[in-house]
Amino acid sequence: MTHINSNRRRFLQYVALGTLTGAIPSFASTENRKLNQMPNSAFKPDVEIALTAQTAEVQILPGTKTRVLKYSGKLLHGPQTAIKELPCYLGPVLNFEQGQKVRLFFHNQLPEPCVTHWHGMHVPQIMDGHPMYAIEQGEQYVYEFEVKNPAGTNWYHSHTHEMTARQVYQGLAGLITITDEAERKLDLPGGEFDLPLVIQDRSFSSGNQLHYSLTMHQRMQGFLGDTILVNGQHNHVIPVKTRAYRLRILNGSNARIYKLGWSDGSPLTAIGTDGGLLEKPETFPYIMLAPAERVELWVDFSGRKTGTELALQTLPFQGAAMGMGGGRGGAASDTTQKWLYPGKLFSADIASIFRSLHPRIVSDGEKIVNGL
């Protein structure tokens, strides 16, 4: 009986230690981050990418450059279309196909721990970017998985324990697109006509540096910036041709909810959401988008005159409750925001706290002046 009780006591101690280790990532990280330092020789990848988290300085606002955290990518093996850099602080767009085997060498060059989460992707637990697998500066983590998702839009971002919000705010995020055979048969707009739009709200100091300081109210309600960026740029304008486009929109903000609508009141045609493509297109007067949510729009500019300017904006709304502080609406006060239209200046009332959402999507016929 004593022997049995002794074994039972030892077993309970191990269980308690295991529970504690899983609950406190700092205990687990030392061992777990070493699990995938080297590639698996039995895994035969179709795509290999080196992805590095590092500090950088980029031009966001006029004047002084802004210090950010940035993913940089390099294609090691696979189709050239597997990775596309954006001219901003955001990470490269990763373009995968269903059924592909993907290997990513993640290198952390930050002076702090980091781990990358593949948001929306169906991957094994050890490849998912759990905080317990964070690596230190100078270390490597090897992600290997088969793409099992259907066609759609996902994203990747830092997922470090107690640092996720700040690291993502400082720039550690990027889009993932998936294609499959069923999608290819639909002949949706592709290439330069398949546009990513990552919407983020940020605040800047007088020296153009990102400002992220949580008050007690913000800890309960979420951080709200006062400047809207699209694809990491302020007042972003995308010239388009007079034809159909596919827009992949991600709300990459920390807490802000957007009520998206076209400035001329045109309805939005959704063809996909977080779960992938819809069974059929659906039309809405506006679309609500919470943090981390994605929506895909089909937009046809073929009926618009050359020089027409169309703005994607966020509309005032009330009743979005978050945290313990009660309701948080989409409008604190109204102001007049000016929008350029053909031959005149047009004014529209929007919420000043949201500013206006760009890009203003400009039709210039069959000529693109400054594309992505």
C-alpha positions in Angstrom: 0.0 0.0 0.0 2.9 2.4 0.8 4.5 1.7 -2.5 1.2 2.4 -4.4 0.6 5.6 -2.4 4.2 6.7 -3.1 3.8 6.1 -6.8 0.4 7.9 -6.8 2.0 10.9 -4.9 4.8 11.0 -7.5 2.3 10.9 -10.4 0.3 13.7 -9.0 3.4 15.8 -8.5 4.3 15.2 -12.2 0.8 16.2 -13.3 0.9 19.3 -11.2 4.3 20.3 -12.6 3.1 19.6 -16.1 0.0 21.8 -15.6 2.1 24.6 -14.1 4.7 24.4 -16.9 1.9 24.6 -19.6 0.3 27.6 -17.8 3.5 29.6 -17.5 5.2 29.9 -21.0 8.5 31.0 -19.5 8.9 27.5 -17.9 8.1 25.7 -21.2 9.9 27.9 -23.6 13.4 26.8 -22.8 12.8 23.3 -23.9 10.0 23.7 -26.4 11.6 26.3 -28.6 14.4 23.7 -29.3 11.9 21.2 -30.7 12.0 22.5 -34.3 15.3 24.2 -34.8 16.2 21.9 -37.7 14.2 20.8 -40.8 12.7 17.3 -40.9 14.6 15.3 -43.6 11.4 13.2 -44.2 9.4 16.3 -45.1 9.7 17.2 -48.8 8.6 20.8 -49.3 7.2 22.3 -52.4 7.9 25.8 -51.0 10.7 27.0 -48.8 10.8 30.5 -47.4 13.1 32.3 -45.0 11.1 34.7 -42.8 13.0 37.1 -40.5 11.6 39.4 -37.7 13.8 42.4 -37.4 13.9 46.1 -36.6 13.7 48.6 -39.4 13.0 52.3 -40.2 10.4 53.1 -42.9 8.8 56.2 -44.3 5.1 56.4 -43.2 4.5 60.1 -42.6 6.4 63.0 -44.1 9.7 63.8 -42.4 11.4 61.5 -39.9 11.3 57.8 -40.6 9.4 55.5 -38.2 11.0 52.7 -36.3 9.1 49.5 -36.7 9.3 45.7 -36.3 9.2 44.0 -39.7 9.0 40.6 -41.3 11.3 40.3 -44.3 11.0 37.2 -46.6 13.2 35.4 -49.1 12.0 32.6 -51.4 14.4 29.7 -51.1 12.5 27.1 -53.2 9.3 27.0 -55.1 7.3 29.2 -57.6 8.2 32.9 -57.8 4.6 33.8 -57.0 4.8 32.2 -53.5 6.0 35.5 -52.0 5.3 39.2 -52.8 6.8 42.1 -51.0 4.8 45.2 -50.2 6.5 48.6 -50.2 5.8 49.2 -46.5 6.5 47.9 -43.0 4.1 44.9 -43.4 5.4 41.4 -44.0 5.4 40.0 -47.5 2.2 38.4 -48.9 2.6 34.6 -48.8 0.7 32.9 -51.7 0.1 29.2 -51.2 -1.9 26.5 -53.0 -4.0 23.8 -51.3 -2.0 20.6 -51.1 1.4 22.3 -51.1 4.0 21.3 -48.5 5.5 24.5 -47.0 8.6 24.9 -44.9 9.4 28.3 -43.3 12.6 29.1 -41.6 11.7 31.7 -39.0 14.7 33.7 -37.8 14.3 36.1 -34.8 16.6 39.1 -35.0 14.6 41.1 -32.5 16.2 42.0 -29.1 13.2 40.1 -27.5 11.4 36.8 -27.8 9.1 36.2 -30.8 7.0 33.5 -32.3 4.8 33.5 -35.5 1.2 32.4 -35.6 -0.5 31.4 -38.9 -3.9 32.8 -38.3 -6.7 30.8 -39.9 -4.4 28.1 -41.2 -5.1 24.4 -40.4 -1.7 23.3 -39.1 -0.4 20.9 -36.3 -0.2 22.3 -32.8 3.6 22.5 -32.8 3.5 24.5 -36.0 0.8 27.0 -34.9 2.9 29.6 -33.2 1.8 29.0 -29.6 3.6 31.4 -27.2 5.4 28.5 -25.5 7.4 28.1 -28.7 8.9 31.7 -28.7 12.5 31.9 -29.6 15.2 34.3 -28.5 17.3 36.7 -30.6 19.5 34.8 -33.0 17.5 31.6 -32.8 15.6 29.7 -35.5 12.3 27.9 -35.6 11.3 25.7 -38.5 7.6 25.5 -39.5 6.6 22.6 -41.7 3.0 21.9 -42.8 0.8 20.9 -45.6 -1.7 23.6 -46.8 -5.1 22.1 -46.1 -7.2 25.3 -46.2 -9.6 26.0 -49.1 -9.1 29.1 -51.2 -9.3 32.3 -49.2 -7.4 34.9 -47.2 -5.6 34.4 -43.9 -2.8 36.2 -42.2 0.3 35.7 -40.0 1.5 37.7 -37.0 3.5 37.7 -33.9 2.0 35.7 -31.0 4.5 36.2 -28.2 3.3 35.9 -24.6 2.3 39.4 -23.3 3.9 41.0 -26.3 1.4 40.1 -29.1 -0.5 43.4 -29.2 2.6 45.6 -29.1 4.6 43.5 -31.6 1.7 43.4 -34.1 1.1 47.1 -33.6 4.7 47.8 -34.4 4.5 45.9 -37.7 4.8 42.1 -37.3 1.9 41.0 -39.6 1.3 39.9 -43.2 -1.3 38.3 -45.4 -1.6 34.7 -46.6 -3.6 33.8 -49.7 -4.7 30.3 -50.6 -5.8 29.1 -54.0 -7.3 25.7 -55.0 -8.7 24.0 -58.1 -12.3 25.0 -57.4 -11.3 28.7 -57.2 -9.2 28.5 -60.4 -12.3 27.4 -62.3 -14.1 30.6 -61.2 -11.7 32.8 -63.2 -11.6 35.5 -60.5 -9.5 38.6 -61.0 -5.8 37.7 -60.3 -2.3 39.1 -60.5 -2.3 42.9 -60.4 -6.1 42.8 -60.2 -6.1 40.9 -56.9 -5.4 43.7 -54.3 -4.6 43.3 -50.6 -5.9 46.0 -48.3 -4.7 45.8 -44.7 -6.5 48.5 -42.6 -4.8 49.6 -39.3 -5.2 52.5 -36.9 -2.1 53.9 -35.4 -0.9 56.9 -33.3 2.3 58.7 -33.8 4.5 61.0 -31.6 5.6 64.4 -32.8 8.7 62.7 -34.1 6.7 60.3 -36.3 7.3 57.3 -33.9 4.5 54.8 -33.2 2.9 55.5 -29.9 1.4 52.6 -27.9 0.7 53.4 -24.3 -2.3 51.7 -22.6 -4.3 53.6 -20.1 -6.6 51.7 -17.7 -9.5 52.5 -20.0 -7.7 51.2 -23.0 -6.8 48.0 -21.2 -10.5 47.3 -20.8 -11.7 48.8 -24.1 -8.8 48.2 -26.4 -6.2 50.6 -28.0 -7.6 53.0 -30.6 -5.2 55.0 -32.8 -6.0 58.4 -34.4 -4.4 57.8 -37.9 -5.7 55.3 -40.4 -3.1 53.4 -42.5 -3.9 51.1 -45.5 -1.1 48.7 -46.5 1.1 50.6 -44.1 0.7 53.9 -45.8 -1.2 57.1 -45.0 -3.6 58.6 -47.5 -3.1 55.6 -49.8 -4.3 55.9 -53.4 -4.5 53.0 -55.8 -5.0 53.7 -59.5 -7.1 51.0 -61.1 -8.1 50.0 -64.6 -11.7 50.1 -65.8 -12.3 46.4 -65.1 -13.1 44.0 -62.3 -10.9 43.6 -59.2 -10.7 41.3 -56.2 -10.0 43.2 -52.9 -8.8 41.2 -49.9 -9.4 43.3 -46.8 -7.9 42.5 -43.4 -8.8 44.5 -40.3 -5.3 44.5 -38.8 -6.1 47.0 -36.0 -5.7 46.0 -32.4 -9.2 46.9 -31.3 -11.0 49.1 -33.8 -14.2 47.9 -35.6 -14.9 49.3 -39.0 -18.2 49.7 -40.8 -17.0 49.7 -44.4 -18.9 51.3 -47.3 -18.2 53.1 -50.6 -18.2 56.9 -50.6 -20.9 57.1 -53.3 -23.2 54.7 -51.6 -22.7 51.8 -54.0 -23.3 48.4 -52.4 -20.4 46.1 -51.5 -20.3 42.7 -53.2 -18.7 40.1 -50.9 -17.3 36.9 -52.4 -15.4 35.6 -49.3 -14.9 35.8 -45.6 -12.6 34.3 -42.9 -13.7 30.8 -43.8 -13.0 31.1 -47.5 -15.1 31.8 -50.6 -18.9 32.1 -50.3 -21.1 29.8 -52.2 -22.3 32.8 -54.2 -21.7 36.5 -54.1 -23.7 38.5 -51.6 -24.4 42.2 -51.7 -24.6 44.5 -48.7 -24.9 48.3 -48.1 -22.0 48.0 -45.7 -19.9 45.4 -44.0 -18.7 45.3 -40.3 -15.2 44.2 -39.8 -13.8 43.4 -36.3 -10.0 43.0 -35.6 -8.4 40.0 -37.4 -11.5 39.5 -39.6 -11.1 39.3 -43.4 -13.5 39.9 -46.2 -13.1 39.6 -50.0 -14.9 42.0 -52.3 -15.6 41.9 -56.0 -15.5 45.4 -57.5 -16.2 46.3 -61.1 -14.9 49.7 -62.3 -15.7 49.1 -65.9 -18.8 51.3 -65.8 -17.0 54.3 -64.4 -15.5 57.3 -66.3 -11.7 57.7 -66.5 -10.7 60.0 -63.6 -13.6 58.9 -61.3 -12.5 58.8 -57.7 -14.1 56.3 -55.3 -13.2 56.1 -51.6 -13.6 53.2 -49.2 -14.6 54.7 -45.9 -15.8 53.7 -42.5 -19.3 54.9 -41.5 -20.5 56.0 -38.1 -22.2 53.4 -35.9 -23.2 52.8 -32.3 -23.6 49.8 -30.0 -20.3 47.9 -30.3 -19.7 46.8 -26.7 -16.3 45.8 -25.6 -14.8 45.1 -22.2 -16.2 46.2 -18.8 -16.7 49.8 -19.8 -20.0 49.4 -21.6 -20.8 50.3 -25.2 -18.3 51.8 -27.6 -19.8 53.3 -30.7 -18.2 53.9 -34.0 -18.6 57.6 -33.8 -17.5 60.0 -31.1 -18.3 63.2 -33.0 -19.0 64.2 -36.6 -17.0 66.3 -38.8 -16.8 67.1 -42.5 -14.3 65.1 -44.5 -13.7 66.1 -48.1 -13.6 63.6 -50.9 -12.5 64.4 -54.5 -14.9 63.6 -57.2 -14.8 64.3 -61.0 -14.7 68.0 -61.5 -15.6 69.1 -58.0 -14.9 68.8 -54.3 -17.5 66.7 -52.4 -18.1 66.7 -48.7 -19.4 63.8 -46.6 -20.1 63.6 -42.9 -18.1 60.9 -41.2 -16.8 60.1 -37.7 -13.7 62.2 -36.9 -12.3 59.6 -34.7 -12.2 57.1 -37.6 -11.0 59.8 -40.0 -11.4 58.5 -43.6 -10.4 55.2 -44.9 -8.1 55.1 -47.9 -7.2 54.0 -50.5 -9.2 56.3 -52.7 -9.5 53.9 -55.6 -9.0 56.0 -58.8 -10.0 54.9 -62.2 -7.5 56.1 -64.9 -8.6 53.9 -67.7 -6.1 51.3 -68.8 -3.1 53.0 -67.4 -1.7 52.3 -63.9 0.6 55.2 -62.7 1.6 54.0 -59.3 0.5 50.5 -58.5 1.2 48.5 -55.4 
